[in-house]
Amino acid sequence: MGLDRLYRHAHGTVRFAAEGGHALRMPSLLSADGIPLYHVTPTDLGFEAEVDARHYRQAAKAARRTGTRIHLLQKIGLPFWLFRNRERWGVVAGALLAVLVMAFLSRFLWVVQIDGELEHYTEAQLRSQLRDYGLREGSVLSGLDASAIEQSMMIANDDLAYIAVNFRGSTAEVIVRPRVRAEPAPGTGGQPANVVSLYDGVVRSVEVYAGIPQVQVGDTVRAGDLLIGAIVETAYGRSSIKQAAGRVMVEHEETLSAAVPLTEQQLRPTGEVRRVRSLVFCGLEIPLGPTPSGEVRTEIQERQLTAFGTPLPVVLRLQKHHLLQEQEVIRTEAEAAALAEKKLTELEQTQLGQAEIRERVLTGRTEGNTFLVEAHYLVLEDAALERQFEVNQ
């Protein structure tokens, strides 16, 4: 429908009103001659319609045959516009140039839109990968292979369950969906396995899902000791091999430490911020100002420009450069101890996050230019580790 309307606009149409006589016979006569009417609307005395400009004479003949009067209401289309502006060649030339430029630019990809997200990839990383596989702003549309790009992305991203690259005009819509991994139930993997201990400690509870328990509450175990066996004897005296699984809570000791220098050189903000704007056109950055030299901490803000709600292939990038200067930092032992304890708290979250801390003893001392804090823990956590093995037939 859009191409048909564009074709009529290029050749010109006229809108007319038909009144009196047998006006309603005109559409049938014109249709018999292969002349279509567009946008026909009834009136009290007849109808209004549009017809191609080159067929207006045939419409006038059909009106005379039916005793109908027709009145020209409007001339529509490029030929009439050019005739009205025949003395304004600058406007005409500019319009023709704009059409040619738009026709040329429509051969290229200008906007890449991403629908969806992946857990381990940011949108910037996904765009970088797409550019590596050829999907970049400014590429010739005829040279882009959507299926090849999809296949390359699927191979490169294990977290990707689905990707589709759809081209709509000069815009590429990339739809990504993450892979959902279902965790198998304990003991259902099928591969024979024992459960051994991860730590040295004392067993505080035993919960068996599959297999035979080899330890009891209160037993002392060492790392690698068997906790749950995979060989199970049936009531008939036979034995079978399973994938042992369970939860064995072991109380054990852990030690963490953190060191903080009493004096050190650090890069610190001077308070001066320099803003540098740039335009990014089809992946090419055009700076609009000088970039400061020296050590800086940079924050980047981006905004894609639009025209009447349509995204343009131009991104306005603002870089905030916070100037840094090397300064000597001197800490007291109390300040160093407080900072070291803060680091210990972060280590606890990463290394003992799943454990229940039952006891925590801190010691601190100065070693040269460093204040060292050590923490000794008594923790309770699951020590069960499945260790697979092969069965000789």
Residue, then its C-alpha position, 0 to 999 in steps of 0.5 A: m500500500g505504501l509503494d502504491r501511494l508513493y507511485r501515485h504521488a510521483h505521477g500526480t493525482v487530481r481530486f474532483a467532485a461529480e454531481g448530477g445526472h447518473a454520477l454513480r455510473m461513472p465508477s463502473l464505466l471507468s473501471a471497465d476501461g481499467i481506470p481506478l478511483y481512489h478515496v471515493t466519498p459520497t456526497d449529497l449530489g454525487f461523489e468525490a474521488e481521486v484519479d491519476a492525472r493522466h486519466y482525468r480526460q477519460a474521467a471527463k468523457a465518462a462524465r459527459r456520457t452519464g450527464t454528470r458535471i465534474h469540478l476539479l478540487q485539488k491537484i496532488g503530487l510531485p509534478f504539480w509541486l514542481f510546476r508551481n515551483r518552476e521558478r524556484w530552482g533552488v528549492v526544487a534542486g534542494a528537494l531532489l538532492a534530499v531525495l537522492v541523499m535519503a535514497f543513498l543513506s537508506r542503503f546503510l545501517w544507522v541504528v542498532q537496538i538491543d532488546g533483552e540482556l544477559e547476566h554476564y554481559t553489559e549492553a556495551q559488551l554486546r554491542s562490541q561483540l556485534r561490531d566484531y561480527g560485522l553488525r556496526e553502524g554505517s555498514v552496507l545493508s546488502g553486505l550483512d548476513a543476519s544468520a551468520i551474525e546470529q550463529s557467531m553470537m551463539i557460539a561466542n556466548d554460552d549464556l545465550a539461549y536465543i538471538a534474532v537479528n531483524f532489519r527494518g529499514s536502516t535499523a537493526e533490532v537484536i533480540v537476545r534471551p538468556r539461557v536458563r540453567a536448571e539445577p539437577a536434583p541431588g543424586t540424580g546425575g547418574q554418574p557414580a560419586n562419593v561424598v567427601s569432606l572439604y575441611d578438617g573439623v568436627v561433624r555437627s549434622v548429617e543429612v543424606y539424600a542418596g547413599i550410605p552415611q560413613v560418619q556420625v555427629g561428633d566425629t572428627v574428619r579431615a579434608g578428603d575423608l569419606l562422608i557418604g558412600a555410593i555403594v548401597e546394599t539391598a535387602y537381598g544382599r546385593s549391592s548397587i552403586k549410586q550417586a551419593a548426595g547429602r549435606v554434612m555440616v562441619e565445624h572448622e577453623e578459618t583464618l583471614s588477614a588484611a594489611v594496610p600501609l601506614t604511609e603510601q602514595q595515592l591518586r586523589p581528586t583535586g576537585e577540578v572537573r573538565r568536561v569534554r563533549s564528542l559526537v559518535f557517528c557510526g562508531l567514529e568519535i569526533p571530539l569537540g574539545p581537547t582531552p586533559s593530560g595526566e591522571v584522570r578518573t573519567e565518567i561517561q554519559e551518552r545520549q542518542l539523538t533523535a528526530f521526531g522520535t526516530p533514533l539517529p545514528v549520532v550519539l552525544r557523548l559527555q566525558k567528565h574527567h576528574l583530575l587526580q594528583e598523587q599525594e602522600v597519605i599518613r595513617t595512625e595505627a587506629e585508622a589503619a586498624a579500622l580500614a583493615e577491619k573493613k577489608l576483613t568484613e569484605l573478605e568474610q562476605t566473599q570467602l565465608g558468605q555461606a558459613e555460620i560464624r560461631e567465633r571470631v578473634l581479632t589480633g593486630r600488629t605493626e610490621g614495618n610500614t604495615f598494620l596487619v590484622e588477622a582474624h581467627y574464625l570457628v565456622l559451621e558450613d556444609a563440607a559435602l563435596e561430590r567426587q565422581f569415580e569410574v566403575n570397572q565392568 
